[in-house]
Amino acid sequence: MRQDKLNLETHEWAREMLRIGNRAAKRAQEENRKKGIPNVYDFNGHLYYELPNGELTKEDPYPLSREPDSDEEKC
């Protein structure tokens, strides 16, 4: 019989890594807000931008930073 359950040590390690990652992401979001940099989120394959004023939009606040489409001429 195959054992699918994680042992306690592995489970505790995974929870600690998740806690560290969540804390780092939250700090990065807060730092971006202070610097006026939008936070970008992906929900079901759609990008959403949280602007420094808290507004959520699907419109890229930096449209000139996008790479040209494959149809556009590249230099």
C-alpha positions as CSV (number, residue, x, y, z in Angstrom):
1,M,0.0,0.0,0.0
2,R,1.3,3.4,-1.0
3,Q,1.5,6.1,1.7
4,D,0.2,9.4,0.3
5,K,0.2,11.4,3.5
6,L,3.1,13.7,4.4
7,N,5.0,13.0,7.5
8,L,4.7,15.7,10.2
9,E,8.2,17.1,9.6
10,T,7.6,17.6,5.9
11,H,4.2,19.2,6.6
12,E,5.7,21.6,9.2
13,W,8.5,22.6,6.7
14,A,6.0,23.2,4.0
15,R,3.8,25.4,6.3
16,E,6.9,27.4,7.3
17,M,7.9,28.0,3.7
18,L,4.4,29.1,2.8
19,R,4.4,31.5,5.8
20,I,7.8,33.0,4.7
21,G,6.6,33.3,1.1
22,N,3.4,35.0,2.1
23,R,5.2,37.5,4.4
24,A,7.7,38.4,1.6
25,A,4.9,38.9,-0.9
26,K,3.0,41.1,1.5
27,R,6.1,43.2,2.2
28,A,6.8,43.6,-1.5
29,Q,3.2,44.7,-2.1
30,E,3.5,47.3,0.6
31,E,6.8,48.6,-0.7
32,N,5.4,48.9,-4.2
33,R,2.5,51.0,-2.9
34,K,4.8,53.3,-1.0
35,K,6.9,53.8,-4.1
36,G,3.9,54.3,-6.4
37,I,4.5,51.1,-8.3
38,P,1.4,49.1,-9.4
39,N,1.0,45.5,-8.1
40,V,0.1,43.0,-10.8
41,Y,-2.1,40.0,-10.1
42,D,-3.1,37.1,-12.3
43,F,-6.6,35.7,-11.8
44,N,-7.6,32.8,-14.1
45,G,-5.1,33.9,-16.8
46,H,-6.2,37.6,-16.7
47,L,-3.8,40.3,-15.5
48,Y,-5.1,42.9,-13.1
49,Y,-3.2,46.0,-11.9
50,E,-3.6,47.5,-8.5
51,L,-2.8,51.1,-8.8
52,P,-1.2,53.1,-6.0
53,N,-4.5,54.7,-5.2
54,G,-6.0,51.2,-4.6
55,E,-8.0,51.1,-7.9
56,L,-8.0,47.8,-9.8
57,T,-7.8,47.9,-13.6
58,K,-7.1,45.5,-16.5
59,E,-5.4,48.3,-18.4
60,D,-1.6,48.2,-18.3
61,P,-0.5,51.4,-16.6
62,Y,2.8,51.2,-18.6
63,P,1.6,50.5,-22.2
64,L,4.9,51.6,-23.7
65,S,6.8,49.0,-21.8
66,R,5.1,46.1,-23.6
67,E,7.0,44.1,-26.2
68,P,5.8,44.6,-29.8
69,D,3.3,42.1,-31.1
70,S,4.6,39.5,-33.6
71,D,2.8,41.3,-36.4
72,E,4.6,44.6,-35.6
73,E,8.0,45.3,-37.2
74,K,11.0,44.7,-35.0
75,C,14.2,46.6,-35.3
